[in-house]
Amino acid sequence: MSRLEDLRQRIESREAVIGVVGLGYVGLPLAVEFAKAGYAVKGFDLDAKKVDALAEGGSYIEDVVPGQVSEVVVEGRLRATTDFAELSRCDVINVCVPTPLTKTKDPDVSHMAKALDDIRKRLRSGQLIILGSTTYPGTTHELFVPMLESSGLRVGVDFGLAFAPERIDPANKNFKVREVPKVVGGETPLCTELATKAFEAVFDRVVSVSSTQSAEMVKLLENTFRAINIGLANEVALMCDRLGLDVWEVMDAAATKPYGFMKFLPGPGLGGHCIPVDPTYLAWKMKSLNFPARFIELATEINTHMPQHVVDKVAEILNEDRIAVNGARILVLGVAYKPDISDTRESPALDVIRLLTERGGEVSYHDPHVPEIEVEGTTYKSADLSDDRLADADVVVIITDHAAVDWARVVARAGRIFDTRNATRNVAAGREKVRKL
Ligand SMILES: NC(=O)c1ccc[n+]([C@@H]2O[C@H](COP(=O)([O-])OP(=O)(O)OC[C@H]3O[C@@H](n4cnc5c(N)ncnc54)[C@H](O)[C@@H]3O)[C@@H](O)[C@H]2O)c1
């Protein structure tokens, strides 16, 4: 029996050591799940602060409560380190590092390349590498098979390689990690089988596909589907604005149809590390094959225009009362890209603040989850949401509908409100002061 086939038994008996490279929104919950399932887990990150926090049993990800970390740390089942030499002791290595865009909006797989290179240097037979970072179809096969095989070991014979996209949805309380089916595609049937075995310990359902390329494409389909449908919802919001209709009423009523319609909401623009980024990975790949990804390009154009639309509407609201944006006191409510989390990556709030500031607006913000942000080199600190501050603002612009905000008080105290999320939908008193997207 080869050492790779031997891994099957080590996974089944929970003797396999599980590595997780990149302990962020994706990697930390996965590491905790494997530890809870009884495996010894080693977490690797370049960020010593994260590693130190975990060593003390703390958590820096809202969805992972500190108690969950401390339990597995105290029991010795999860240990985080910045020492990549320990990769050689792992039998299964999950890679969960970022895949952002470069300044020119091309895929930036440099974090993956570095992580894979760290693995290649210590690669030994019998190891299984599972890539979880979202990327374009062909990354695993075209970039990382040659890189790993340059060690002299052969994929599917000496070591395993699979792609298993991550589907985590931060702050979503409806689904536990294990309840969301895991998709897996290996470089060879043995790779798929071993990765499936490993994930069966932590996911209720594992869905296998025939290749790493197919698994990569599954993830891009899922997020492109969202980006395009949000783009449609945003364009319908722009249409309703022209028609003098309430887009939220139209969406809610359409969503009562029990089949053939799926509700997506408009908003101030896309945010987060996934939806604004992932379709661009697919469009970039298709461009290299002379295939223009037209739906993606159109949705991207509409979605990236939304912060400008928000700023135009704010200017319109102020203008009605003969107030210029230049010098106006503008309070942005919420800067995280979605409710009840602290993640501001790609948040439309950053564009809205930048555009308002460029027009001379005196912008402050409040966000119960984000104590400070940096926009174009300027650091803003979250202001308290006092009655005076609300009353003092020329306009309050709601960008994130955090549950912790008392919307009735916001509407009662503020003079003018632009609500891009329909956050004030349940507030009756003072609704004449609220203008909605
Ligand atoms: N955040 C989400 O909701 C989500 C959902 C599904 C998929 N994804 C995908 O998962 C991947 C990771 O996203 P995330 O949100 O967890 O990112 P993150 O920034 O929260 O975490 C990534 C971690 O990797 C570390 N890191 C970077 N390079 C490293 C390296 N070479 N070696 C070791 N550690 C390294 C960083 O310090 C960081 O702690 C991305 O490809 C993303 O598109 C994210």
The ligand as an ORCA input file, in Angstrom:
! r2SCAN-3c Opt
* xyz 0 1
  N     -14.618     35.626      3.900
  C     -15.552     34.902      3.320
  O     -16.739     35.048      3.610
  C     -15.204     33.847      2.295
  C     -16.196     32.942      1.897
  C     -15.894     31.968      0.962
  C     -14.610     31.929      0.403
  N     -13.663     32.838      0.780
  C     -12.333     32.707      0.175
  O     -11.470     32.119      1.130
  C     -10.145     32.656      1.010
  C      -9.693     33.250      2.327
  O     -10.557     34.345      2.663
  P     -10.676     34.916      4.126
  O     -11.869     35.813      4.115
  O     -10.597     33.822      5.133
  O      -9.344     35.800      4.203
  P      -8.715     36.442      5.535
  O      -7.938     37.626      5.084
  O      -9.753     36.604      6.591
  O      -7.716     35.320      6.057
  C      -6.599     34.912      5.356
  C      -5.472     34.653      6.335
  O      -4.368     34.136      5.593
  C      -3.178     34.672      6.120
  N      -2.149     34.533      5.115
  C      -1.939     35.243      3.983
  N      -0.935     34.720      3.253
  C      -0.473     33.652      3.940
  C       0.521     32.692      3.708
  N       1.252     32.716      2.601
  N       0.735     31.743      4.633
  C      -0.016     31.703      5.750
  N      -1.008     32.571      6.030
  C      -1.234     33.537      5.123
  C      -3.541     36.093      6.509
  O      -2.654     36.613      7.478
  C      -4.952     35.896      7.052
  O      -4.956     35.640      8.432
  C     -10.213     33.654     -0.134
  O      -9.850     33.025     -1.316
  C     -11.676     34.016     -0.193
  O     -12.067     34.440     -1.477
  C     -13.928     33.776      1.729
*
